[in-house]
Amino acid sequence: MSSIAVPSKWAIRFLSGTSPVDEAGNVVAPNNAYAQARHGFEIIQQALQAFGADCDAVVRTRMFVTDISRWQEFAQAHADFFAAHPPASTMVEVKALIDSTMLIKVEADAVCALANVLKPSQDDML
């Protein structure tokens, strides 16, 4: 078992459930493993950038894939975003995702400077 110590001036961000869908809810690149994985990592990158961070802040990723035999396609997209600072990563095969043309769902954990973490509004607390 390993662990990470987080100094008090840092915050952990959990980015979960990035599915290969566009803003209208349509599946992006049906049955294209690389493109779907890349889309998931783009969503993660955009979320991190909203907090003043980037992919180098990611310390762990989890990829839930429906066809592990296509691992190289998923791994290539992962490397495109994290080659400079590879996080701990896990890829597991699942029976299915919510749409049969979805091949991957991605989660990431990142450590960001506390100054870059937005405070929730009262509406977020309800």
N, C-alpha and C positions, 0 to 999 in steps of 0.2 A: 504494500500500500504506500502511496506517496501523497504528499500534501503540499500546499502552497501557503506561505505566510503572506498576508496582505497588510502592509503598513497602514497606519490610521489615516493617512492622507490619500488613500486609494479606495475605490469602490468596485465591487464585482457587479458586472452587468450580465444577466442571463438573457440570451437571444434565442427564443425557442420557436419551433413550429414554422420555419420558413418553407413554404410549399412552392412548387413551381407554377404559380399562378400570376397573372397580370392584375392590374388594378381593377379590371372589370370582373375578375374571378374566373377567367378562362385559363385553362392549362396551357402553359408555355411549352412549345416544342414537344408535342406529344410523342412519347416513346424515344426521345433523343436524350440519352443518359448524360452526355457531356453538357449540352445546352441547359438542361434542367438543373444540374448541379451548379453550373456557373450562375444561373439566375438566383438560386438560393444564396450563394456566397455574395452576389451583388446586393441582395436585400440586407444581408448582415453588414456588409461594408457601409451601406447607406445609413443604417441604424447607428453604427459606430460613429460615423462622421457627424451625425446629429449631436453626438456627445463630445465632439472635438477629438475623437480618437480614430484609429484605422485598424486594419487587419493585424498589425503588429501587436495590438493589445489583446488579441485572442490567445487564451491559454489552453483551451480545449474545444474540440468539435466532436459532434456525434452525427453520423450519417445513417439514416434508416433507408435501406434500398430494397427494391422488390426483386432484383436479379443480381446476385453477388457475382455472377460470371462476368458482369460488365464493370468490375471493380476498377479496371485501368482507366476507363472513361471518367468515372467519378473521381478517382485519385488525381487525374490530370487537371480537372477543374479545381480541385483542392489545392494542388501545387501552384496553379496560376495565381492564387490569392495569398498563399501562406509559405511559399518557398523560402523567402528571406528569413522568416521567423516561424518555423513549423511548430504548431501547437501539438499537444497530446491529442490523438484522434482515435476514434472508434468508428468502424463501419460494421453494421449488422444487417442481415437480411431479414425482412419481415414478409409475412404472407401477402399483404396488400395494403395500399393506402386508400384514401377515400374515393379516389377516381382511378379507374383501371389504367389510364394513360400516364399517371404520375409514377415516376420511377424512384424518386428520392424526396426525403424531407430532412432538413438540416437544423441542428441546434448548435449554438456556440456559447462559450463563457468567456468573458473578457474582463481584464483588470484595467480600469481607467482612473485617471486622476480625479479625485473627489471634486475639484473645482469644475470639472467638465460634466458632472452629473447634475441634471436638472432636478430641481425640487418639485415634487408632485403638487399640483394645484388642489384646491379643496374639492373640485369636481372629480378629480382622480381618486380621491379618498372615499367617495360615496359608493 
